[in-house]
């Protein structure tokens, strides 16, 4: 086999894999998880349906791979710990008014009760939110404090979906800041360092 042929194959595989990911991202975003089939994704990507299974294992595996390409909250957790409660409050206040810009995250929210999506969502929540937040916290019970803080912004998003958007006020942001300070504090009277 010539060197040119062996070098071309990995690029073709990667290009096909990327086309499948892009097609899945578009279709999941437009139609949701349940209405999209692997056959639809393969046709849109102009790829053999067997390649979806080879590269991603299953529809759920493909959805998980699509989620990996979505923005996460790492940048929100960067910076000094003292201002973290305020950054979380501002992020949460934005979720009061607007859903995520990502159609994939919106799909994730809409289909969170689907068994396959639930497993993918759980893993994404752990890797993109809980673990990075816990890693930033000091002191005892960092995992419990990260879960408590995460439940606040997830709850706000759930409220927006159920009762509609609400424009946050400065008082809302101040209250949320106080709530996040309490969630992230090392002890009942402690403060985030």
N, C-alpha and C positions, 0 to 999 in steps of 0.2 A: 504494500500500500504506500502510495507516495505521501510525503509530508504535507502537501497541500490538502489532500483528501482528509487526512486525520485531523488537521487543524480546522477544516470547514465544519465538520460534524458537530463539535461542541458549540460552535456559534449558532448553528442551525437549531440545535436542541434548546439552547438558551433563548433564541428568538421565538421559537414555538412556545416554549414555556411562558415567556413574557406575553405573547399574543393571547394565550389562554387566560392568563391572569387579568389582562386588560379587558378581554371580553366578559369574564366573570364579574369584574368590578362594575362594568357598565350595566350588565343584565341584572345583577343582584340589586344595584342601586335603582334601576328603573322599575323592576317587577317584584322585588322581594325574594326571599329565600325559597319559599314553597313553590312559587310559580315558575321558577327557573329550573330547567333540566340540564343535565350534563350534555345531552345531545344538542340543546340550544347553544350552550357555551362552545362546544366543539365546532359547530357550524359557523358561529359568529367569528371564531378564531381561525377558521379555515384549517382545522387540524383534525386528525383522526381521533375519534372518540376514545380509543384505547389509550391515547397519550395522556388524557386527563387522569385516568386511573394510574398510569405509570408515574407521572410526575407528582400527583397530589393524593393518590390513594382512594379518594371518595369525594363526593360533593361537599361534605363537611370539611374534609381536609383542604379542599380548594378554597372554601369560604374562610377557613383559618389563615391560609396563605394570603388571601386578599386583605384580611384584617391586619396582618403583619405590616402591610404597606401603608396603613392608615396612620395619621398623626396620633401621637400619644401625649401623655401629660408630663413627660420627662422635663421639658423646658419650664413647666409650671413649678416643678420641685427644685429647680436650680436656683441659685442665689442664696442669700442669707436666710437662716431659719427664723430670725426675728420677724421678717416680713412675710413669711410663708402663710400665716393665717389670713392676711389681707389679700394676697394673691389668690388663695383658694376662694375667698369671699367674692372677689371680683369675677372669677371664673364662674362660680355658682350663680351669681346674679345675672350674668350673661345667659346662662342656661334657663333662667326664669322666663326670659323674653324670647330666646331663639334656640331652636334645636341646633345640633352640631351641623357645621357646613358639609360634613361628609355624608354622602348618600349611603355609604356602607354602614356608618355608625347609626344612621336613622333606620336602616334595615335591621340592624342588630337590635335596636330598641323595639321595633315593631314585632319581631319574631322571637323575642327572648324566651318565650315559653315553649317553642319548638324544641323537642329533645336534642336534636343534633346541634342546633344553634346554642342552646343552653350550655352544652359542654364547651363549645368553642368560646362563648362569651365568658364563661367562668375562667378559662385559661387566660384569655386576653385581659380580663380584669386583674388577675393576679400579676401577670407579667408587665402590663403597661401602667398599672396604677398602684396596687397594694405593695408589691415588692419594692418599687423605686421610692415610694413614700416612706415605707418602713425603714429603708436603708438610710434615709436622711435624718430620721429621728434618733435622739439619744435617750439613754435611760431605760428604765424597766417598761415592759408592756408596750414596746414600740408597735408590734403587730396589732394589738387591740386598739391602740390609738389611731393607727392608720385605717383600720376597718371602720372605726367610728366616724372619722373625718370623711371617708369615702361614702359612707351611707348618707351623709348630708347632701352631697351634690347629686348622688343618684336619686335620692328622694325628691329633690327639687325638680329634676328632669321628669320624674314620674308624675309629679303634680302638674307640670306644664302640659304633659300629654293628656292628662285626664280632665283638667278643668280649663285649659287654655293658657296662652301666654300672659304674662304680667310684666309691665315695665318696672324694673326695680328702682327704688328710691335710694338716696344716700343713706337714709335710716336703715333700709334693708341691708345694704353693704356693711354698715357699722354693726348691725346685729349679727350678721353672718360672720364677721370678723371675730366678734366675741365668742360665738359658738365654736369656731375653729380653734381659737386660742384655748378654750376649755377642753376640746377634744384632743388637742396635741400636747397639752401640758403633761409634764412628767408625773405629777401627783395632783391631789385635789387643790392644793394651793400653789403648785409649781407653775413654771412658765417655760415656754420653749426657749432654748438657748440659742 
